[in-house]
Amino acid sequence: MKESVLRTLLVAFTICLVCSLVVSYTAVGLRDLQNENKLNDERKKILQSANMFDSSLSIESQFEQLEMKYVDFSSGKVLDTYKDFAIETYNQISTTRNPLLSTKIPASEDIAIIKNRENVGKFYISRDKNGELDKIILPIRGYGLWGTLFGYISIENDFNTVAGLEFYSHKETPGLGAEVDNPKWKALWPGKKIYKDDVVRLSVLKGQVPSDANDIMYKVDGLSGATLTSRGVTNMITYWFGDSGYSKLLSELNYES
Ligand SMILES: Cc1cc2nc3c(=O)[nH]c(=O)nc-3n(C[C@H](O)[C@H](O)[C@H](O)COP(=O)(O)O)c2cc1C
């Protein structure tokens, strides 16, 4: 009897040990693949925000068509280099944890609840066949209801018209705030205008935009039952196109073109 109890325990222990080894080995072995998939998903969203994604071609080859640049938020200047960073791997989100590379946003100005903004951001340029700037793709982020939404907004070469909006990470509720990923809602964005008389006017309303509304080109339908996420999207647009976001960059690019 004693011997059989011991044997049962030994068998159970051996099974547990083997299973835990298999799980750990698989988790470690798949980590690189998971990271690569995450990166490719973000790249796909970058391309989709500019309506450039073609599912019959590889994400990598399409992504290579984009030019990567830095933006110095304090001046709006476009930079080719920044410290010792390699632009391909520069992660502006992780620089926000370094006080030397980021700036704390005063609470009164932190409408998108970002807390720290990177001093230097990374953005993308797409060019047409003649090498002329066609669109720029800008990372944006801001708090919704349950957490920060991370995405990309692409802008036409008038530097005021939205070409597309995509989110690659958020914690909003499926069927409510997560409808930011609904293709029907995303289709409302292309053609919308950001600034009117140099002031950010683009916003997501509560409910539908009335067809006879004034300034219809500055308004997007709200997400039904998700007013807080909708407000979060408005706040991130207002912040990122404001003075401490991309407004200086857009003026610089407009001036150059
Ligand atoms: C479980 C649960 C999940 C919710 N998720 C969201 C969400 O992701 N985004 C959001 O704006 N509101 C969400 N809400 C609703 C908000 O609490 C709030 O009622 C809503 O934003 C108000 O929108 P409305 O004025 O359009 O009804 C959720 C509510 C519940 C109970």
The ligand as a Gaussian input file, in Angstrom:
#p B3LYP/6-31G(d) Opt

LIG

0 1
 C      -18.770000      46.097000     -18.505000
 C      -18.820000      47.454000     -19.138000
 C      -17.880000      47.781000     -20.102000
 C      -17.887000      49.058000     -20.688000
 N      -16.933000      49.369000     -21.620000
 C      -16.943000      50.605000     -22.145000
 C      -15.946000      50.988000     -23.085000
 O      -15.070000      50.201000     -23.498000
 N      -15.967000      52.266000     -23.537000
 C      -16.902000      53.185000     -23.135000
 O      -16.832000      54.335000     -23.564000
 N      -17.866000      52.822000     -22.291000
 C      -17.916000      51.573000     -21.783000
 N      -18.871000      51.223000     -20.896000
 C      -19.973000      52.179000     -20.662000
 C      -19.542000      53.314000     -19.779000
 O      -19.522000      52.890000     -18.470000
 C      -20.508000      54.490000     -19.959000
 O      -21.756000      54.102000     -19.535000
 C      -20.608000      54.864000     -21.418000
 O      -19.367000      55.259000     -21.894000
 C      -21.577000      56.005000     -21.609000
 O      -21.833000      56.023000     -22.992000
 P      -23.250000      56.443000     -23.546000
 O      -23.500000      57.819000     -22.972000
 O      -23.089000      56.472000     -25.039000
 O      -24.219000      55.424000     -23.078000
 C      -18.875000      49.986000     -20.305000
 C      -19.834000      49.642000     -19.350000
 C      -19.812000      48.397000     -18.767000
 C      -20.845000      48.063000     -17.732000

